[in-house]
Amino acid sequence: MAVTYAKDREIAAYRWGFRIFLVSQSVPFILLFADWYMFDGYYVSRVVDKWLGSAEALLALVSGYMAWRALQAIRQGRLTDMVQGFRRAAVAGAAQLVVLAYQWGTRFIPPGTRYGEVYYTLTGVSGFYELIGVFVLLAISVRAARVQFTANFHWDAEAAEYFWIFQMVAGLLSYLFLYWI
Amino acid sequence: MEQQMTQAEARNNPQTKVMHIAPIFRGVIWATIGFVVLDLLTVAVDPFRGHPLVTEPSEVMGWAGALIGWLMGVGGYEEMILPLFGSPSTWVEPKDWRKYFGLSTNHKVIGIQYLFTASSIFFVAGMIAMAMRYELMQPSMHFFTYTGQYLTAVGIHGSLMMFGVGTVVLISGLGNYFVPLMIGAKETVFSRLSGLGHWLLPAGALTLIASPLLGYWDTGWRGYEPLASQDPGGIVFYYLGVFAMTLSTILASLNLAATIIFHRAKGMTWARLPLFVWGILTVSLLNLIWQPEIEMTFVMGLLDKLIPFHFFDAMGSPLTYLSMFWLFGHPEVYIIVLPAFALWNEIIPVMAQRNLFARDWAIIGLIFVMMLSGLVWAHHIFTNMRNSEMFPFSFFSEMISIPTGFSFMAAIGTLWRARLRLTTPTLLVLMSLFNFTIGGLTGVYLADPPINLQVHDTFFIIAHFHYTIIGGMVFTWMAAMYYWLPKMSGRMFNETWGKWLALWVFIGFNGTFGQMFLLGLDGMNRWVPVYPPYLKPLNYSVSLFAFFLGAGFIATAIHILWAWTKGPKSPENPWHARTLEWLTTSPPPDDNFDGEVEVVRGFYRYDHDEPSAYLVKSPDPME
């Protein structure tokens, strides 16, 4: 029992530590949202392509759902489903980054405007977190092939999913601020 | 089901790797490769920016490559990347002195690494201060050739002291070493992350020190806009260096906060938690909120510089930058001094062998300072505000003196009619109390708009904040080094030398910064290497005391180093302290305690002889 208690405490510590880290990482987004309001108040540029933005948001949601399903799979002991789920989520996330890169490449949104500055900063920051998330999802899916993940041994997968959901929520909030509010 | 869930372990036995070169040398080589590769790639993609090999974007990308190469080279590759992909770690931590020159997972090694790095930074930044004081001995330029050189020196001095020393020594240094010991933990929660975090600190400091190579920047540690966006490339290394150092602080704080919450020994309830641990917990939470805030602000500043965007320049809102900076900047001051407040009340009851007066209020004070610290920032920018806007910030700036006073109340209440042992740590804590009283009271004056507007940007301000930071924190740092030296090294310092050196530093400090109050009131402006001749005599005198102070710090460092290596052997618990770090051997073994710790009562009562905790020794495997 003592071993079980120690292990549970260890996982509880990892879980709390990782959650507080994510709370800490939400500060840059809060700052950007607040700064934007302080510069100009919120507004949506007329040149923005809401369809492409919505496609990005949809891909983020689909990807988040896939990662969540992958975590459910390993909780039920289905390792292969977890690996596939994480890889699919990473692909969906990468697709979202491709759409973002297309938006950046076309320069539909002029960088020299206030909206453009906030747009490129906010999407750049959330895209950076997403890039790290894709790396983590792929790394954990590779790790799962080499290390025994079971229904009871999968903190690593849980952490990856936490990070992925965090960046998804940050990305979706950025989408709401950039395209709708 | 017995075991609910745990971290998966690698299947294979690790194939250990013996490094043929010191990890830091490998780090330098990999960092160089990282810089060259990403710098050249960036220049190839974005070539027309004025120089064929080094441009502002290529500096940034090259720096990122160098940082990654450095972190991988010092051990991150084996300890972090290989396990991330499921391969066993091949990293071997040496048992001898070489353990200090690579990634370590032992919190005591990490603590000493932080202390050594931060002390080195203190020395470099201190020498820069000496150069500044030498320049100011004459009213005209006689040492620096250009004003930009002087201003860059001011900026590097301030940034290194704040981000590389002030935020580091008591939290990442002594916090890493002593918090796990004081709560009866055998290890920290995120030990690999913490070990990697240390190596961000020298990287950040070296970046800042290298910044003049890319052009003199003249904003000081505040990076004020719109000046920063007009500065040469050196400002880019200011942003990047500070970014690395603040990231180091975030990782240390995360690790310490999680360790305090989850790795406490049996019986170590919140009501029994030592004061210093409370101090570290409160500032760790502050760090986790405010360090990412300044990092994002600096990213925006960097974008203003590189692209250029116009967030903070004349087309944007320079005032927003000021607010964003001080929103972090004032909590930063409390991040620096809160652990010092806690240490006063850690050391005084031990030296007086007397119950800590109003322990609960001392803790409440720490928590309320933490909470109020985010509500005072605009008193730094009163000159840019309407009168009506000043009131709330003036109010909270004065209010924060009340919970600060709780720490004084606990200290003075404990000292009241006590038979105090006047040891070197005691003397330095008393000096710190004296100095911070001056720093704090002038802070209350400065919270009042009429005085604030009058002395804004004069040497009065410099005197005030040096009284809080050197007077409050650095004196307490020295006290804590003497107090814990027998624990860290198993050796004792020379009391006579310790006291004379403390007096030396105290006289040097008050002579330097006490006169700076007068200098400020006489009209001496900050940020200028040239000033009206009538201010020369006082400036000359300040500089002489400053050199005296600098020499005092060096002599103190030599004394501590001597005691650490050659001092006489110390008894196990020379101060008769009750906290848990004194329950183990000096220096402590790798896993801190040779057995399980059980706390049975609080640590700050000296009206009985019962122990506060028991160490149930592990059975000897040979028996």
Interface residues (C-beta under 8 A of the other chain):
Chain A: M1 V3 T4 K7 D8 R9 E10 I11 A12 A13 Y14 W16 G17 I20 F21 V23 S24 Q25 V27 P28 L31 L32 D35 M38 F39 P111 R114 E117 Y120 T121 V125 A139 I140 V142 R143 A144 A145 R146 V147 Q148 F149 N152 F153 H154 W155 D156
Chain B: M1 E2 Q3 Q4 M5 T6 Q7 A8 E9 A10 R11 L84 F85 G86 S87 V189 F190 I250 L254 N255 A257 A258 T259 I261 F262 H263 L288 I289 W290 P292 E293 E295 M296 T297 V299 M300 L303 I307 F309 H310 F311 G316 S317 T320 S323 M324
